[in-house]
Amino acid sequence: MIRISVPGTSANIGPGFDTLGLALNIYNYFRFEEISHGIEITGCNKEFSNENNLVYKSMLKVFDKIGYLPKGIKIDIDANIPVSRGLGSSAACILGGVMGANCLAGAPLSKEEILEIATEIEGHPDNIAPALFGGLVISIMEDSKVIYNKFDVYTGIKFVALIPDYTLSTKDSRAVLPATISHKDAIYNISRVSLLLSSLSNGRFDLLKYAVKDSLHQPYRGRLISGFYDIINKCEEIGCLGLYLSGAGPTIMAIVDEKDNDFILKIKKYLKSINYTWEVKELRLDSYGTIIEEIN
């Protein structure tokens, strides 16, 4: 039996729309086994325990590509990444299925080939790449090929996810984006991405409050999230280093000094005062990405 752990991810990090993503220490775990016949899927809701399961469909993509015909497949899922919250749950399921299939077939695919297949299924690499490699990853598409670079982040920060008690689909959050942008907005984001990468690499965390600002997606997606700007203002008031919309949302991600033990208490108190039942979760950067284990 193969056990695979895949980290959750936080894409965009403000201005790096569809380009930046980082891995976090919240995980989905998958166990895979080839059985005599049929499909067995456990650990998820009954409605997903069938051939339409995203993990299983991702496996089929690999089997078809490499020409492997399993007798039967057993999948057990232990999912800890919230679904449709902007924390890479679909990317984790896709990557789990692709890597599980590769392992059962004797591991003929390289990591780069796994990245290409998983990205083809997901549609873009900003969550897939950090989930696979860990850390902060810059990824782009060039002639249908994924080009990526893993980036070292200076120590001293942690992440606090403010996770709403409702979902927001990527489809809906993309539907509110404008079809075109101005030259001014393009320059705005390019400058912020440059500042963001330099700040994270050399520890100038005092610059993050400027670096995570965005003009391409957050102003539009923020309208879909109750209290978005009030929460942002409160987080800044109580001392976060930077704040951004995680992926397509609705999770709001705060970057906090790793020694700051008061931020979580204060933001929980604030959310309770406005009758929000959001989950507040402290997270750290995951540097390892997807891990494969053989278990008895």
Backbone bond lengths (Angstrom), bond angles and torsions (degrees), N, CA, C in turn:
res aa  C-N    CA-C-N  psi(-1)  N-CA   C-N-CA  omega(-1)  CA-C   N-CA-C  phi
1 M - - - 1.466 - - 1.525 109.77 -
2 I 1.319 115.62 141.48 1.461 122.27 179.92 1.532 109.05 -106.96
3 R 1.322 116.26 133.55 1.472 121.18 174.95 1.523 108.10 -116.26
4 I 1.329 115.53 127.79 1.465 121.16 -177.45 1.525 109.10 -126.02
5 S 1.336 116.20 129.24 1.459 120.66 174.55 1.522 108.84 -110.03
6 V 1.335 115.43 133.48 1.462 121.51 -178.96 1.529 108.53 -125.83
7 P 1.335 118.27 126.52 1.462 119.84 -179.13 1.520 113.21 -76.59
8 G 1.326 114.40 154.40 1.452 119.75 169.65 1.519 109.48 -70.91
9 T 1.309 116.22 166.01 1.463 120.38 -177.07 1.519 110.59 -139.70
10 S 1.311 114.88 158.31 1.456 122.18 175.95 1.519 107.44 -127.97
11 A 1.320 116.07 111.88 1.466 120.74 -174.49 1.525 111.98 -95.91
12 N 1.316 114.35 162.22 1.468 126.52 176.09 1.526 112.92 78.94
13 I 1.329 117.89 -48.56 1.472 122.68 -178.22 1.529 109.72 50.96
14 G 1.305 114.47 43.39 1.463 120.90 -178.44 1.507 111.67 91.09
15 P 1.337 118.89 -101.99 1.468 121.49 -171.15 1.529 115.49 -82.04
16 G 1.325 118.80 -11.15 1.462 120.64 -175.10 1.509 112.80 -85.45
17 F 1.319 116.97 55.21 1.462 123.40 -173.16 1.526 112.30 -57.08
18 D 1.335 115.44 122.20 1.474 123.69 178.57 1.524 113.27 59.66
19 T 1.326 117.43 20.25 1.465 121.13 -174.95 1.525 113.28 -131.19
20 L 1.325 117.09 -40.17 1.462 121.37 -177.95 1.528 110.91 -104.26
21 G 1.316 115.47 147.19 1.457 120.69 174.37 1.509 109.66 -160.99
22 L 1.320 116.05 148.60 1.463 119.81 177.28 1.516 110.10 -131.93
23 A 1.331 115.24 150.05 1.457 122.16 -179.43 1.522 109.88 -91.42
24 L 1.331 116.14 142.99 1.458 122.33 -177.61 1.526 110.76 -126.38
25 N 1.326 115.91 158.52 1.468 120.10 -173.50 1.532 113.06 -85.19
26 I 1.324 113.97 54.58 1.461 122.35 167.65 1.525 105.47 -128.38
27 Y 1.343 118.13 135.11 1.462 118.84 -164.24 1.529 113.43 -132.92
28 N 1.327 114.23 148.64 1.454 122.40 161.70 1.518 107.63 -102.29
29 Y 1.336 115.51 136.72 1.466 121.24 179.61 1.527 108.90 -114.85
30 F 1.327 115.44 136.52 1.457 121.08 -178.82 1.529 109.34 -129.20
31 R 1.316 116.13 137.62 1.470 121.54 173.18 1.520 107.83 -117.96
32 F 1.322 114.95 132.46 1.459 120.97 -176.60 1.525 110.20 -124.74
33 E 1.311 115.09 141.22 1.469 120.48 177.71 1.523 108.84 -150.89
34 E 1.321 115.87 136.94 1.462 118.79 173.71 1.518 108.03 -85.80
35 I 1.324 116.10 128.08 1.458 121.70 -177.85 1.534 109.57 -117.38
36 S 1.315 116.35 178.79 1.468 120.74 -171.85 1.524 113.31 -67.23
37 H 1.349 116.82 -32.42 1.459 118.70 179.57 1.535 109.93 -168.56
38 G 1.329 115.45 160.69 1.454 121.48 171.64 1.524 115.37 77.84
39 I 1.337 113.90 -169.51 1.463 122.25 179.83 1.522 108.42 -127.32
40 E 1.318 116.59 127.47 1.466 121.89 173.38 1.527 108.28 -124.15
41 I 1.326 116.96 119.39 1.459 121.48 179.14 1.518 108.63 -126.11
42 T 1.314 116.66 120.77 1.459 121.89 -179.07 1.532 110.08 -124.45
43 G 1.320 115.18 163.68 1.456 120.64 175.37 1.512 114.71 91.23
44 C 1.339 117.76 2.35 1.470 120.72 178.40 1.520 108.73 -133.97
45 N 1.312 116.37 171.65 1.462 120.85 179.87 1.529 110.61 -59.79
46 K 1.316 114.88 148.42 1.461 120.96 -176.42 1.520 112.23 -55.24
47 E 1.324 116.72 -34.36 1.467 120.20 -177.99 1.527 112.66 -64.76
48 F 1.354 116.57 -19.72 1.466 120.57 179.61 1.533 112.40 -105.41
49 S 1.319 117.17 2.97 1.471 120.74 -177.47 1.522 110.89 -90.59
50 N 1.321 115.87 56.55 1.460 120.87 -177.74 1.524 109.77 -153.67
51 E 1.313 116.89 -170.37 1.465 121.36 -174.99 1.526 113.54 -68.45
52 N 1.321 117.39 -9.52 1.467 120.44 177.16 1.527 113.03 -89.84
53 N 1.314 116.15 0.60 1.469 120.39 177.93 1.528 109.81 -61.39
54 L 1.328 117.05 133.30 1.460 121.27 -175.46 1.527 112.39 -62.75
55 V 1.316 116.98 -35.45 1.470 120.32 177.79 1.527 109.65 -63.71
56 Y 1.319 116.11 -47.81 1.465 120.98 -178.85 1.528 111.57 -65.28
57 K 1.326 117.29 -42.96 1.468 120.84 179.25 1.531 111.10 -62.17
58 S 1.321 115.77 -35.01 1.472 119.98 177.76 1.525 110.53 -69.23
59 M 1.325 116.32 -35.36 1.464 120.25 176.29 1.530 110.70 -63.63
60 L 1.317 115.68 -43.23 1.468 119.78 -179.06 1.525 111.62 -60.46
61 K 1.325 115.98 -35.82 1.462 120.79 178.64 1.527 110.65 -59.68
62 V 1.334 115.40 -41.78 1.467 120.69 179.91 1.523 110.47 -70.32
63 F 1.328 116.17 -47.09 1.469 119.71 -179.18 1.528 110.89 -57.66
64 D 1.331 116.11 -40.71 1.457 120.37 179.37 1.528 111.12 -66.47
65 K 1.313 116.12 -38.16 1.463 120.64 -177.03 1.531 112.21 -69.25
66 I 1.325 116.15 -38.48 1.469 119.54 -175.71 1.525 112.96 -99.53
67 G 1.340 116.37 -4.28 1.454 119.73 177.20 1.513 114.74 75.56
68 Y 1.330 116.84 33.69 1.467 120.95 179.56 1.525 109.26 -102.78
69 L 1.341 116.75 134.94 1.461 121.82 -179.18 1.526 109.62 -118.54
70 P 1.334 118.22 95.48 1.465 120.17 178.32 1.531 111.05 -71.46
71 K 1.325 116.44 149.38 1.467 120.16 177.18 1.523 110.61 -68.28
72 G 1.303 115.57 -45.08 1.456 122.12 178.76 1.525 108.59 -163.41
73 I 1.315 116.90 161.61 1.458 120.89 -175.82 1.535 110.33 -130.55
74 K 1.330 114.34 133.38 1.468 120.72 172.02 1.522 108.27 -116.63
75 I 1.330 116.26 128.56 1.466 122.51 -179.22 1.522 108.70 -127.23
76 D 1.315 116.22 128.60 1.463 120.76 172.99 1.525 107.29 -117.53
77 I 1.319 116.86 130.11 1.464 122.29 -174.04 1.521 110.50 -118.18
78 D 1.318 115.41 128.71 1.471 122.10 172.54 1.525 106.13 -121.56
79 A 1.332 115.99 93.00 1.467 121.28 -172.30 1.522 111.36 -97.86
80 N 1.326 115.42 122.62 1.461 121.41 177.96 1.525 112.53 -113.77
81 I 1.323 117.30 -8.69 1.460 121.72 178.39 1.529 108.29 -84.41
82 P 1.334 118.49 121.07 1.467 120.46 179.87 1.520 111.61 -57.81
83 V 1.331 116.04 140.04 1.463 121.90 -176.64 1.527 110.66 -84.02
84 S 1.338 115.63 138.23 1.473 123.29 175.88 1.518 112.52 54.32
85 R 1.351 114.96 43.38 1.464 120.21 178.84 1.533 112.14 -122.11
86 G 1.327 118.04 5.77 1.458 120.48 -179.22 1.511 113.67 82.78
87 L 1.331 116.59 27.37 1.469 121.30 -179.07 1.526 112.52 -122.04
88 G 1.315 116.65 20.63 1.459 121.23 171.45 1.512 116.09 75.87
89 S 1.330 118.30 30.48 1.473 119.51 -178.01 1.524 111.73 -65.90
90 S 1.332 117.87 -41.15 1.471 119.49 -179.42 1.522 110.84 -68.49
91 A 1.334 116.91 -39.46 1.465 120.18 177.75 1.525 110.69 -61.48
92 A 1.328 116.75 -39.15 1.465 120.34 179.21 1.522 111.30 -64.55
93 C 1.323 116.90 -40.75 1.472 120.33 179.13 1.529 111.07 -67.65
94 I 1.320 116.05 -41.89 1.469 120.08 178.57 1.518 110.43 -62.66
95 L 1.308 116.54 -48.82 1.459 120.62 -177.81 1.523 110.96 -66.13
96 G 1.333 116.94 -38.22 1.462 119.64 176.08 1.515 111.66 -59.67
97 G 1.346 116.02 -44.13 1.460 119.88 179.99 1.513 113.02 -67.38
98 V 1.322 117.36 -42.20 1.471 121.61 -179.60 1.534 110.06 -63.91
99 M 1.324 116.62 -45.85 1.464 119.52 -178.17 1.527 111.52 -72.69
100 G 1.347 116.53 -34.01 1.464 119.53 176.64 1.512 111.65 -63.32
101 A 1.324 116.57 -44.33 1.462 121.06 178.55 1.523 110.83 -63.65
102 N 1.311 116.19 -42.36 1.466 120.14 179.40 1.525 111.36 -60.79
103 C 1.321 116.17 -42.23 1.476 120.12 179.63 1.524 111.64 -65.11
104 L 1.333 117.56 -44.98 1.461 120.71 -179.58 1.526 112.04 -64.39
105 A 1.333 115.66 -27.46 1.467 120.11 -179.24 1.524 112.71 -88.83
106 G 1.338 117.20 5.13 1.459 119.87 178.39 1.510 114.67 96.47
107 A 1.321 117.28 13.18 1.470 124.16 175.53 1.532 114.04 59.10
108 P 1.327 117.96 54.09 1.474 119.15 178.34 1.534 114.09 -78.71
109 L 1.328 117.18 -16.05 1.458 120.53 -174.98 1.522 112.43 -94.94
110 S 1.321 116.34 142.65 1.462 121.95 173.98 1.529 109.21 -80.80
111 K 1.327 116.42 169.32 1.465 119.84 177.53 1.521 111.37 -62.41
112 E 1.329 116.23 -36.03 1.457 119.37 179.34 1.527 110.72 -66.39
113 E 1.318 117.41 -38.26 1.467 120.55 177.59 1.519 110.73 -68.54
114 I 1.320 116.56 -38.24 1.464 121.20 175.67 1.518 110.29 -61.62
115 L 1.328 116.30 -43.31 1.459 121.45 177.67 1.526 110.94 -59.28
116 E 1.323 117.37 -44.14 1.465 121.61 -178.41 1.530 110.97 -64.12
117 I 1.335 116.61 -45.25 1.465 120.07 -178.21 1.527 110.86 -66.32
118 A 1.331 116.46 -46.79 1.466 120.50 -178.99 1.525 111.12 -62.99
119 T 1.326 116.77 -38.49 1.468 120.82 178.74 1.526 110.56 -67.18
120 E 1.318 116.51 -38.05 1.467 120.47 177.60 1.529 110.30 -60.13
121 I 1.330 116.85 -39.87 1.464 121.00 179.52 1.524 110.91 -71.25
122 E 1.334 116.61 -45.00 1.461 122.31 -176.98 1.529 112.51 -73.13
123 G 1.331 116.67 -36.39 1.456 121.15 179.54 1.509 114.19 105.91
124 H 1.323 117.66 -22.00 1.472 122.45 177.67 1.529 108.02 -159.18
125 P 1.343 117.19 154.28 1.473 120.05 -170.20 1.521 115.99 -95.08
126 D 1.342 119.02 0.78 1.466 119.17 -169.60 1.519 114.00 -64.19
127 N 1.333 118.58 -26.28 1.466 121.49 172.78 1.528 112.13 -97.21
128 I 1.327 116.28 -37.02 1.464 120.75 -177.38 1.527 111.12 -61.13
129 A 1.334 117.86 -47.41 1.468 121.54 -174.58 1.526 113.10 -61.13
130 P 1.348 120.19 -50.02 1.464 118.39 177.81 1.529 113.26 -67.84
131 A 1.337 117.25 -32.34 1.465 118.99 177.28 1.523 110.90 -64.01
132 L 1.319 116.80 -34.51 1.458 121.32 -179.94 1.522 112.23 -78.33
133 F 1.326 116.96 -46.53 1.463 121.04 -171.79 1.528 114.31 -100.19
134 G 1.333 118.08 -16.98 1.454 121.16 -176.15 1.512 111.85 79.80
135 G 1.340 116.00 169.33 1.452 121.53 177.33 1.513 113.52 70.68
136 L 1.312 115.71 -158.45 1.460 123.63 176.34 1.521 107.97 -98.15
137 V 1.320 116.16 126.64 1.462 120.71 -176.07 1.523 110.10 -127.93
138 I 1.319 115.00 132.39 1.460 122.40 171.87 1.525 106.42 -97.13
139 S 1.325 117.57 127.88 1.463 119.56 -179.11 1.524 110.64 -138.86
140 I 1.314 115.79 140.24 1.456 122.01 178.08 1.523 109.33 -135.50
141 M 1.328 116.38 164.23 1.452 121.66 173.93 1.519 109.21 -107.12
142 E 1.314 116.27 129.66 1.466 122.07 178.57 1.523 108.09 -135.40
143 D 1.345 116.07 111.68 1.471 120.73 -177.15 1.524 111.69 52.76
144 S 1.329 115.96 46.97 1.468 124.33 178.46 1.528 113.34 66.90
145 K 1.311 117.95 11.54 1.452 122.31 178.12 1.524 109.37 -110.72
146 V 1.338 115.80 140.74 1.458 120.20 179.14 1.531 109.38 -85.67
147 I 1.315 116.19 123.04 1.462 122.63 174.56 1.531 106.42 -109.40
148 Y 1.316 117.57 128.16 1.457 119.40 -174.08 1.526 111.23 -141.51
149 N 1.314 115.00 160.39 1.459 121.31 175.45 1.530 108.72 -149.14
150 K 1.316 116.58 122.68 1.461 121.09 176.84 1.523 108.94 -80.14
151 F 1.314 116.10 138.41 1.452 122.75 -168.87 1.528 109.47 -120.75
152 D 1.315 118.13 130.47 1.465 121.41 177.13 1.524 110.31 -76.69
153 V 1.331 115.63 133.33 1.462 121.82 178.00 1.526 108.97 -105.94
154 Y 1.298 116.12 130.69 1.469 121.99 179.08 1.529 108.99 -61.60
155 T 1.314 117.01 142.26 1.461 120.63 -178.33 1.529 111.38 -73.61
156 G 1.339 115.14 157.03 1.457 119.39 174.58 1.516 115.25 125.18
157 I 1.342 117.12 1.01 1.462 119.49 -179.55 1.528 110.89 -127.35
158 K 1.320 114.58 160.16 1.450 122.34 171.25 1.524 107.84 -136.71
159 F 1.309 116.27 171.64 1.455 121.32 -176.53 1.526 108.97 -121.10
160 V 1.320 115.67 137.81 1.461 121.08 177.39 1.521 108.13 -120.33
161 A 1.325 115.31 112.76 1.462 121.00 -178.38 1.524 109.65 -90.17
162 L 1.324 115.60 126.36 1.460 122.12 173.82 1.519 106.17 -102.08
163 I 1.328 115.82 102.57 1.457 121.89 -168.40 1.526 110.25 -104.73
164 P 1.334 117.85 110.87 1.466 120.77 -178.52 1.527 112.78 -63.99
165 D 1.325 115.29 160.88 1.461 120.94 179.01 1.524 111.05 -91.01
166 Y 1.329 116.48 32.02 1.459 121.74 174.38 1.524 108.31 -148.55
167 T 1.313 115.62 162.10 1.460 120.60 -176.98 1.530 110.41 -100.93
168 L 1.323 113.72 164.47 1.471 121.29 175.05 1.518 106.56 -147.01
169 S 1.316 116.22 116.27 1.464 119.78 -177.41 1.518 110.87 -74.10
170 T 1.331 115.54 148.80 1.467 120.48 176.54 1.526 110.28 -60.70
171 K 1.328 116.40 -35.73 1.467 120.54 179.59 1.524 110.84 -60.56
172 D 1.320 116.64 -46.56 1.465 120.61 -179.28 1.526 111.41 -67.06
173 S 1.336 115.92 -39.39 1.463 119.02 -177.54 1.523 111.74 -72.63
174 R 1.329 117.83 -25.81 1.471 120.71 175.17 1.528 111.28 -79.34
175 A 1.319 116.11 -27.14 1.466 119.98 -177.12 1.521 112.42 -65.71
176 V 1.324 117.67 -24.07 1.469 120.52 -177.54 1.530 112.45 -87.33
177 L 1.328 117.68 -5.64 1.463 120.09 -177.57 1.519 111.29 -79.06
178 P 1.336 117.43 145.86 1.468 120.03 178.95 1.524 111.35 -70.70
179 A 1.321 116.02 152.05 1.466 120.94 -179.50 1.518 111.59 -72.59
180 T 1.331 117.13 -29.78 1.464 121.58 179.18 1.527 109.25 -135.22
181 I 1.334 115.85 160.11 1.461 120.78 178.01 1.522 109.24 -128.81
182 S 1.307 116.08 162.96 1.459 120.45 -179.74 1.524 110.94 -83.60
183 H 1.304 115.47 160.21 1.467 122.06 174.46 1.529 109.90 -58.62
184 K 1.317 116.76 -38.22 1.458 122.33 179.30 1.533 111.34 -61.28
185 D 1.349 116.49 -44.39 1.467 120.17 179.86 1.521 111.57 -67.82
186 A 1.323 116.70 -35.43 1.467 120.19 177.58 1.529 110.70 -62.91
187 I 1.325 116.92 -46.20 1.461 121.06 178.53 1.527 110.71 -62.99
188 Y 1.328 115.47 -39.96 1.472 120.79 179.38 1.526 110.12 -55.91
189 N 1.327 116.62 -48.67 1.466 119.70 -177.17 1.523 113.14 -72.42
190 I 1.316 117.11 -38.19 1.470 119.33 178.19 1.519 110.51 -60.02
191 S 1.307 116.76 -42.89 1.465 120.03 -179.33 1.524 111.15 -66.77
192 R 1.324 116.84 -38.50 1.468 119.48 -179.87 1.525 112.18 -70.66
193 V 1.311 117.51 -38.55 1.472 119.75 176.75 1.528 110.28 -62.05
194 S 1.306 116.79 -42.56 1.467 120.95 179.16 1.525 110.71 -60.86
195 L 1.332 115.65 -44.66 1.467 120.19 179.11 1.521 111.10 -66.83
196 L 1.326 116.52 -38.12 1.466 121.24 -179.41 1.526 111.40 -61.84
197 L 1.328 116.88 -48.84 1.463 120.48 -177.90 1.524 111.72 -64.94
198 S 1.315 116.38 -40.24 1.464 118.77 179.25 1.529 111.01 -68.79
199 S 1.319 117.29 -37.86 1.469 121.06 179.93 1.524 111.66 -65.61
200 L 1.330 115.74 -41.88 1.467 119.73 179.87 1.524 111.91 -70.92
201 S 1.320 117.21 -28.32 1.464 119.74 -176.92 1.517 113.49 -81.96
202 N 1.342 117.35 -30.68 1.475 118.12 -176.50 1.526 114.25 -114.88
203 G 1.346 115.84 7.33 1.448 119.13 174.25 1.515 115.66 81.06
204 R 1.335 118.47 15.39 1.469 120.90 175.32 1.526 109.18 -81.64
205 F 1.335 114.28 65.37 1.458 119.37 -174.81 1.528 112.89 -69.42
206 D 1.330 116.60 -16.31 1.467 119.87 176.30 1.528 111.65 -65.82
207 L 1.343 116.64 -16.05 1.464 120.80 -179.66 1.530 113.16 -92.46
208 L 1.324 117.22 -6.16 1.460 120.23 -175.60 1.522 113.08 -63.72
209 K 1.329 116.85 -31.74 1.466 119.16 -179.05 1.533 111.36 -61.83
210 Y 1.322 117.19 -25.59 1.457 121.37 174.71 1.528 111.06 -90.39
211 A 1.325 115.51 -37.42 1.462 121.07 -171.54 1.520 113.95 -69.62
212 V 1.345 118.36 -28.83 1.464 120.35 -177.29 1.525 113.15 -86.75
213 K 1.317 118.01 1.49 1.462 120.36 179.04 1.531 110.48 -69.83
214 D 1.310 115.26 151.07 1.471 120.27 -173.00 1.522 110.05 -146.53
215 S 1.330 115.64 148.80 1.468 119.70 176.41 1.526 112.30 -124.42
216 L 1.343 117.83 2.36 1.463 120.81 -174.94 1.531 113.67 -95.80
217 H 1.324 117.82 -35.93 1.466 118.14 -175.01 1.527 114.58 -135.81
218 Q 1.323 118.57 -35.77 1.461 119.66 -174.49 1.535 113.71 -63.99
219 P 1.334 120.09 -38.62 1.467 118.97 178.04 1.530 113.35 -61.39
220 Y 1.329 117.05 -27.87 1.458 121.47 -178.27 1.529 111.01 -88.71
221 R 1.321 116.14 -43.98 1.461 119.84 -179.58 1.521 112.23 -72.33
222 G 1.325 116.35 -28.05 1.453 119.87 179.37 1.524 112.74 -58.83
223 R 1.325 116.50 -28.60 1.468 121.10 179.88 1.533 112.15 -67.21
224 L 1.331 116.47 -19.96 1.465 120.55 -179.35 1.526 112.72 -85.49
225 I 1.331 116.41 -5.79 1.460 121.35 -173.77 1.524 110.04 -114.51
226 S 1.323 115.83 120.56 1.463 120.71 -178.00 1.524 110.75 -60.32
227 G 1.319 116.33 128.89 1.453 121.15 175.56 1.508 115.71 69.99
228 F 1.325 117.28 19.62 1.463 121.65 -173.57 1.535 112.13 -54.23
229 Y 1.307 116.54 -52.85 1.468 119.01 -175.05 1.524 112.32 -74.08
230 D 1.328 117.53 -31.92 1.460 120.09 175.67 1.530 110.61 -64.17
231 I 1.338 116.22 -40.45 1.467 120.80 179.72 1.524 110.43 -68.07
232 I 1.326 116.41 -41.52 1.464 120.19 177.25 1.530 110.68 -59.30
233 N 1.313 116.46 -46.54 1.458 120.26 -179.67 1.524 111.35 -62.51
234 K 1.325 116.63 -39.81 1.465 120.30 179.96 1.521 110.82 -66.95
235 C 1.321 117.87 -43.30 1.467 121.41 179.59 1.527 110.94 -61.17
236 E 1.307 116.66 -41.27 1.463 120.18 177.84 1.524 110.63 -65.25
237 E 1.329 115.13 -38.55 1.468 120.54 -179.64 1.530 112.21 -63.91
238 I 1.343 116.76 -36.90 1.470 119.51 -176.29 1.528 113.17 -94.53
239 G 1.345 116.89 8.82 1.450 118.85 164.51 1.507 120.14 105.02
240 C 1.341 118.44 23.66 1.468 117.05 174.63 1.522 109.44 -74.57
241 L 1.322 116.24 156.50 1.463 121.23 -179.98 1.520 112.07 -81.62
242 G 1.314 115.85 -31.86 1.452 121.47 -179.76 1.511 109.40 -165.12
243 L 1.312 116.91 160.31 1.458 120.90 -174.89 1.518 108.99 -147.38
244 Y 1.325 116.84 135.29 1.460 119.73 179.58 1.518 110.84 -152.10
245 L 1.309 116.05 164.77 1.452 122.89 176.11 1.521 108.38 -83.08
246 S 1.318 116.64 122.62 1.461 120.79 -176.62 1.524 110.52 -77.20
247 G 1.315 116.12 117.26 1.459 120.67 -178.65 1.511 111.29 57.51
248 A 1.332 115.68 -131.85 1.456 121.20 178.43 1.522 111.78 -86.08
249 G 1.338 117.34 1.20 1.448 121.84 -178.06 1.529 111.23 85.30
250 P 1.326 117.18 -179.41 1.463 127.10 7.84 1.535 115.15 -90.56
251 T 1.342 118.50 5.18 1.463 119.75 179.09 1.524 110.83 -64.59
252 I 1.320 115.58 134.57 1.458 122.37 173.87 1.524 107.15 -103.39
253 M 1.332 116.65 128.61 1.467 120.87 -175.27 1.530 110.12 -110.05
254 A 1.319 115.58 124.66 1.460 121.41 175.83 1.522 109.07 -102.63
255 I 1.320 116.44 136.47 1.465 121.68 172.07 1.524 106.35 -99.57
256 V 1.348 115.30 126.62 1.461 121.21 -170.14 1.520 109.42 -131.37
257 D 1.317 116.27 147.70 1.464 121.00 172.40 1.520 108.77 -57.59
258 E 1.339 117.47 132.78 1.453 120.52 -175.42 1.527 113.48 -62.14
259 K 1.334 117.67 -19.29 1.458 122.04 179.48 1.527 112.92 -91.57
260 D 1.319 115.93 -3.47 1.462 120.75 -178.58 1.527 109.61 -81.49
261 N 1.316 116.47 107.24 1.460 121.48 -179.80 1.524 112.36 -100.69
262 D 1.315 117.25 -0.18 1.462 120.96 -176.73 1.520 113.27 -97.20
263 F 1.328 116.86 -23.71 1.466 119.61 -173.92 1.521 111.27 -57.69
264 I 1.327 117.41 -48.02 1.463 120.56 -176.92 1.525 111.18 -61.86
265 L 1.321 117.34 -43.78 1.466 120.69 179.37 1.524 111.02 -60.86
266 K 1.319 116.09 -42.40 1.458 120.78 -177.85 1.525 112.49 -69.75
267 I 1.338 117.06 -41.30 1.462 118.37 -178.38 1.532 110.79 -73.34
268 K 1.320 117.11 -33.52 1.466 119.23 174.33 1.524 110.97 -61.90
269 K 1.320 115.82 -43.18 1.467 120.96 179.21 1.517 110.48 -62.18
270 Y 1.330 116.17 -41.19 1.461 120.19 -179.95 1.531 111.20 -65.95
271 L 1.315 117.29 -47.07 1.465 120.59 -179.26 1.527 111.11 -61.19
272 K 1.320 115.37 -37.80 1.466 119.53 177.77 1.522 110.90 -66.31
273 S 1.326 116.46 -35.74 1.464 120.50 -178.41 1.520 112.66 -67.98
274 I 1.339 116.79 -24.60 1.461 119.93 178.03 1.528 111.35 -104.44
275 N 1.357 114.40 16.89 1.475 122.37 174.49 1.528 113.40 62.53
276 Y 1.333 115.59 35.78 1.457 120.93 173.47 1.522 108.66 -97.47
277 T 1.329 116.16 132.69 1.465 120.43 179.02 1.532 110.43 -103.83
278 W 1.322 115.16 38.52 1.455 120.65 179.64 1.530 110.84 -71.33
279 E 1.330 115.09 148.82 1.466 120.53 173.28 1.527 109.37 -84.53
280 V 1.320 115.85 136.65 1.462 121.38 176.52 1.524 106.81 -113.66
281 K 1.335 116.89 117.44 1.462 120.67 -172.34 1.523 111.03 -127.70
282 E 1.342 115.95 123.18 1.461 120.68 175.92 1.520 109.78 -81.19
283 L 1.320 116.59 131.04 1.460 122.34 -177.10 1.529 110.64 -132.60
284 R 1.315 114.98 157.75 1.462 121.79 175.73 1.520 109.28 -124.38
285 L 1.307 114.52 160.16 1.462 120.07 176.98 1.525 109.85 -65.91
286 D 1.313 116.54 131.54 1.465 121.55 173.31 1.524 108.32 -94.65
287 S 1.322 116.40 123.91 1.467 120.28 -175.12 1.524 113.87 -96.78
288 Y 1.319 117.83 -5.35 1.464 120.47 -170.21 1.522 114.14 -105.24
289 G 1.315 117.76 -27.10 1.457 119.50 -178.87 1.515 112.30 75.77
290 T 1.321 116.03 -149.86 1.459 121.86 -176.40 1.528 111.21 -72.41
291 I 1.335 114.81 133.82 1.471 120.45 -178.15 1.526 109.33 -122.71
292 I 1.328 115.59 134.92 1.467 122.73 -179.16 1.523 109.26 -111.36
293 E 1.334 116.48 134.28 1.461 121.86 176.20 1.528 109.37 -132.62
294 E 1.307 116.14 143.71 1.452 120.80 170.21 1.519 108.04 -96.94
295 I 1.314 117.30 126.10 1.472 121.52 -178.70 1.523 109.93 -125.11
296 N 1.310 114.86 155.43 1.466 120.34 178.79 1.523 110.34 -86.68
